[in-house]
Amino acid sequence: MRRYTAFLALASLSFAPCQAADTATDMGPAAFLWPPDRAWSSAADNTAPCGSNADIGNRTEFPLTNGEVSLVLQDESYNVNLAISYHSNPTSNSDFVTDVSGTNFPELYPGHECYSIPNAPSNTSSGDNATLQLKYQSTFDTDTNQTYYACADITYVALADFTTDVLCFNVSVATSTATAAATSTSTAKSGGLSGGQIAGIVVGCVVGAALIAGGLFLLWGRHQRKVQRDKVVAVRMGDWGNNAQKTVSGEESQPQA
């Protein structure tokens, strides 16, 4: 069993990077990973409508149809709402209309999530601008729920002209296992990783867990097969002892077939 103990120790060490990862310095409890959102500001992340002091900068090309958004989370989030504004520079929540309501979002845990969004309205054309808004609640750095905002500015293009490979997958890790995304809210606004690095580490942790689980399963299978072989040998040795008989002269006879 020593090799199994050593393997378990190695497995526990492999999770150390996942448990030691710091919180991100460029985002609140949640953010757009794609399309990229406006620069995050800790002083403005609770301020409507975009949780940022930055103005509209470079816009990201976004398909008129079959669009998806990629979210990265470092803390649990609730009452999530994805909205969109077709104003050139939205300045209030009233400039946005809901695209995906909170009833269609589950409670989001640290990790990475990808969601399809409705196609642009029929009167929207390639080259038109829009702004996506993420609005949600979290207890990220306080003991009570607060409302947070994030915005991503886009320019529509025809699907045929959209060539970006969107990083879109779903990986959530329960906070009870200390994910790479959230280990200490006390450092949330002082230093740590980027949102993209968090997404990568979360995926790496989950893949590593799967590989370790597979390795343990294979070792357990080998161990069980060895146990069965030992049982068979023990039975055969028992049969040998039971079948062995002594001759009148005291010499052992060969076991009967």
Buried (B, 14 or more C-beta within 10 A) or exposed (E): EEEEEEBEEEBEEBBEEBEEBBBBBBBBBBBBBBBBBBEBBBEBBBBBBBBBEBEBEEBBBBBBEEBBBBBBBBBBBBBBBBBBBBEEEBEEBEBBEEBBEBEEBEEBBBBBBBBEBEEBEEEBEBEBBBBBBBBBBBBBBEEEBBBBBBBBBBBBBEEEEBEEEBBBEEBBBEBEEBBBBBBEBEEBBEEBBBBBBBBBBBBBBBEBBEEBEEEBEEBEEEEEEEEEEEEEEEEEEEEEEEEEEEEEEEEEEEEEE
